[in-house]
Amino acid sequence: MTQIITAQKTEFAIDPVILNLLPEQGSIELQHDAAGKVHTLHTHPVDEILVIIRGRLNFIWDGGERIVSAGDTILLPAGTPHQSEALEGGAVYAIATRPPASQANN
């Protein structure tokens, strides 16, 4: 059943870094990975930007590996093979996708 709950909160604080991820039209995804969650090696046909909000990830991409934590931003060009594993305590991060820069400039 659809419900509308009358406003109980009218002010929201969203970090400007997260707001800047929003495309002109569209959305961003907020991801929560429990400790040990693995996203196996994969690619995307779009550019991806990840902002780590809380926790840590072991992030592996074509040509590198690094543990990223709160405050880090990952700029991932379209087609880049990558994978991640949430470390102890898990991780929360925002993900924005955009058409590849090469297509956006055409």
N, C-alpha and C positions, 0 to 999 in steps of 0.2 A: 504494500500500500504506500503510495506517495504521501509524504508529509512535508510541510513547510513549518519550520520552527522559528517563531518570532525572534528577532535579533536579541541575543544575550550578550554578544560581544560586538563592539562597533569599531574598535581600533586594533589593527594588526601590524606587527613589526616584521617586515621582510627585508632581509639584508639587500642592499642595492646590488651586490654582486649577483645574487639570484635573480632579481628583477631584470638585470641587464641580459640575462640568458634568454628571456622571452623573445620569440620571433615577432615580427610585425603582426602576424596572424598565426595563432597556434598555441602550443602549450609546452611546458617542461614536465618531466617526470621526476617524482621524488621516490627514490629507491631505498629500501631497508634490507640489508643482507645480514642474516644471523651469522655468528662466528662459524667458519668452515664452509660457508656457501661459496661454491665455485661456479663461475661463468666460464665454460670451456672455450677454447680458441675459436674465434668467429670474426666476421667482418660485417660492415654495414655499407650500404650504397650512399650514405650521407655522412657529412662531417658530424662529429659528436664532441660535445664539450661536457666534461664532468667536473662538478665542484664538490669536494669532500666537505661535508658539514660536521660529521661526528664519526669517530672511530678511525680504523685503518684498513687499507686494502693492500695486498701484494699484487701489483699491477704489472703485467707482462705484455709487451708489444713487440712487433717485428723489429728486432734490433736493440731491445732493452728490457730491463726489469728494475722496479723500484717499489719500495713501500711508501705509499702516499697516506697522508693524514689530514685532519681538519685544517682547512684553509688552502690546501693544494688544489690546483686546477689542472685538468688534463685536456689538452687540445689534440684531438684524434682525427686526422684526415680520413675521408672516405676510403674504404678498401684496405685499411690497415688491420692486419691480423692482430688480435689482442685477446687477453683473458684476465680474470681477476679472481682472487680469493679473499674473503673477509677474514680478518685476523681476530684474535681474542677480543671479545666485547662487541663484535660485529661492526657494521658501518652504515651510515646514512649519507646519501649523496644525491645531488640534483643532476639530471641529464637533459641536455638540450640537443636537438638534432637540426641540421640545416642542410640545404642542398650543397654539394661540393663547391668550394670557391671557384673551381675551374668552370662549372656550369653557371654560377651566379654572375660571372663576368661576361658571359656570352650574350 
